Amino acid sequence: MYDELYDDYHYPRSNDIVYGMDQFIGEVDYWSKGIGTKYTKMIFEFLKKERNADAVILDPHQDNPRAIRMYQKAGFRIIEDLPEHELHEGKKEDCYLMEYRYDDNETNVKAIKYIIEHSFDIKITSIKLIGNGNDSFAYEVNDNMIFKFPRHEKANENLLKEIEILQYLENKTTFNIPKVLYVNNDNSNYKYCIACFTKINGVSLSKEIYERLTDEEKDKLAQDLARFLKELHSSNYNKYQVDTIENYKKDYARLVELIFDKLDDNEKMVINNIYNSILSNDDMLTINKSLVHNDFSCGNILFDTTTNRISGIIDFGDSCVSDTDNDFYCLLEDSDEELGRCFGIKVLNYYGYDNIEKMLRKSDFHEFYWMFEKIIYGYEYNYNDWITEGLSELKEYCEISIKNK
């Protein structure tokens, strides 16, 4: 981009290869057929292939919503207002500065800054991406706020649920949990709900942190986690109920629909036997329901490394009223990400769990069942690697089961 355009567009200088694109005008009947969107995408493809572009920018008039919607559909994001930017027919017109990035367009920090400042009465002095998952992405703003953006409708539903549950739990636990500061659900600046939470200081608990603790500190950690779960599970919240058995039935029906045409009769029989066993197993049928966190893993437990105590619990997006045992599965998991079964059993003892052997059996099954969930979620959210991985594990299990029959 020419040097003078950086100043003209108020665009930050960098080593990126940036091209400016002018607007194009055509007959409404012609462009309304989606030709404008396709043409813009062709320009993106050309600039990447032939010019190795990192970004493309554009400055349409703000009073041309039809064109702006078309540019947004093609991938452009509004990143700044340009008041009285362009002289048009003797009048200074207000414009938008729009940008398309090839590497991080959805999480474009300049576009997110614009959205936040225009959705809430907030002046941003610092902003950084802190989470970028399959369901949502999150930004830390001004060092003390966390803004969460869902990627799809299911994640949006979970965010709305998380907001309600966190508001319910406020002052009902002795542990720090995120406080809901702002919510914007009008969809004018972003197609889904945007929520802002207080930032809780600390780092995610990890095996490396745990192994540096003294025996007394490890014991205190187990006590604290058990106490948090007791407080959570004793609440009277009764919305967002999940029927575990009904979910297993739905999973089976979904698997029949999705993958049975890829399986032989013996493999189908193995899966049928698994689900028949689930629906006749006392461990699965005997359920104590309560409000659960439902993703109680080390990544969502924040730790203060100066005091060696828990600083807070985060990410209540999967919370619901369901089987209380759901909150012990991650604690009992032997993996690089979690603290291991011995620690999980210690938490169960402090919790006062009365049938640890049963909990261990359920935990083993939960770990085994993950291959089915990978297949189902993979199809639901187009995670092809999950589908491939889940199918591979399932076929391997079926092969072993058939040989041992």
Secondary structure, 3 states (H helix, E strand, C coil): CCHHHHHHHCCCCCCCCEEECCCCCCCHHHHHHHHHHHHHHHHHHHHHHHHCCCEEEECCECCCHHHHHHHHHHCCEEEEEEEEEEEECCEEEEEEEEEEECCCCCCCHHHHHHHHHHHCCCCCCCEEEEEECCCEEEEEECCCEEEEEECCHHHHHHHHHHHHHHHHHCCCCCCCCCCEEEEECCCCCCCCCEEEEECCCCEECCHHHHHCCCHHHHHHHHHHHHHHHHHHHCCCCCCCECCHHHHHHHHHHHHHHHHHHHCCHHHHHHHHHHHHHHCCCHHHHCCCEEEECCCCCHHHEEEECCCCEEEEECCCCCCEEEEHHHHHCCCCCCCCCCCCHHHHHHHHHHHCCCCHHHHHHHHHHHHHHHHHHHHHHHHHHCCHHHHHHHHHHHHHHHHHHHHCC
